[in-house]
């Protein structure tokens, strides 16, 4: 009976160690510190595109790419940015605004006759900027 108890205790300890390593691995990936100067520089570059209405779409596309870069750097899983946004939804304070920006980016890339309003451009960039802040990129 003592050998059986020892075996059970050893198995339980082994399972506990494995679970601890798994949780530590997940936490370590999520808490990775991003290179904030890189993201700040890129954000400043895309802000220069806001002076001309003709380059607003490019600013939104670049902001979306920058957010996707931050999601990948945090190791969020997913084949697409949309899947990575879903994986990160608990880290992002306002998912609706981020999704608005991402969907607007998709419209700009896939549709030919999108008329971009200033309010939509500002809302999209503000949502993406907040997400970058939530992720520790800005």
N, C-alpha and C positions, 0 to 999 in steps of 0.2 A: 504494500500500500504506500509506503514511503517513496518508492521509485516512481510510482504512478503520479503522486502529488508533485514530485520534483519535475517530472516530464511536463505536466500541465503548467507548472509555474514557468518552466523554460519556454514553452510555446507561447504563453501569454506575454512574457517579457519580449520575445522575438517579435510578436505582432505589434506590441507597443512601440518598439524601436522602429520598425518599418513605417508605422503610421506617423511617428514623430518626424522621420526623415522626409516623408512625402509632404507633410504640412510645412516643414521648414523650407523645402524646395519651392513650393508654391509661394510662400511668403517672400522668399528671397527674390524670386523673379518679379513680383509685383512691386516690391519696394526699391527696385533698382533706381538709382538717381540718374536723371537725364542730364544731358549737356545743355543747361539752360542758355548759356551764351549763344550756342548754335541756333536754338529756336528763336531767341530774341532777335538775332541778326536776320534770320529768314523772315520773321514777322515784320521787321522794319522795311525790308526789301519789298514785300508785297504791299505794304501800306503806300509805297511810292506809286503804285499802280492806281490808287484811288483818285488821283488828280484828274484823270481823263476818263470819261464815261465809257469810252471804247475799250479800256483795259480793265473795267470792273469784272467782267467774266474771268479774266485771267487771274485776278486777285482771289476770287472765290475758289477757282480750281487749285491755285497754289496753296491756299489755306487748308483746303481739304487734304491735299497731299501731305502737308506738314502734320496735320492731325493723324493721318494714317501712319506716318513715320513714327510718331510718338507711341501710337498703339502697338506697332511692331516692336519698338524698343522695349516696351513693357511686357513683351511676349504674350500679348493677347492672341488667342487662337482664332483661326478663321481663314478661309480661302479668299474672302472678299473683305473690303472695309466694313461693309454692313454687318457681316458676321463678327468682326472684331468690335464694332460699336455695341453690339448686343452683349458680347462677353464683358465689356467694360462698363455696362450701364449702371452698375452700383457705385462706380468711382466718379461718374459724371453727374454733376448736380442738376443740370437741366437737359435731359435727353431730348425733349421736344425741339429745343432750339438747335441742338447739334444735328438732329435728323433733318430739320428744315434746311440747314446749310448743305448737308450732304445730298439731299434730294434736289436742291437747286443746282448744285454742281452737276449732278447727273443729267438734269434737263439741259443745262448749258452745253454739255458734251454731246448729247445724243439727239437733241432737237435743233432744227435750223433757224427757227423764227422766234426765239425767246426774247421778249422785250423785258429787259431787266430794269426794275424800278429801284430808285435810290433806297427806299425803305427796306425792300427785300435784300438788297446788297448789304446794308448795314446790319440787319437782323441775322443774316447768314454768318457774316464775319464775327459778330458779337457772340453768337452761339459757339462757333468754333474756337474763338479766343477763350471763352470760359472753360471749354473742355480741355484746352491745352493747359490752362491754369490748374484745373482739377487734377490733371495727370502730372503736374510738377514740371511741365516744360517751359512755362512762362512764369 
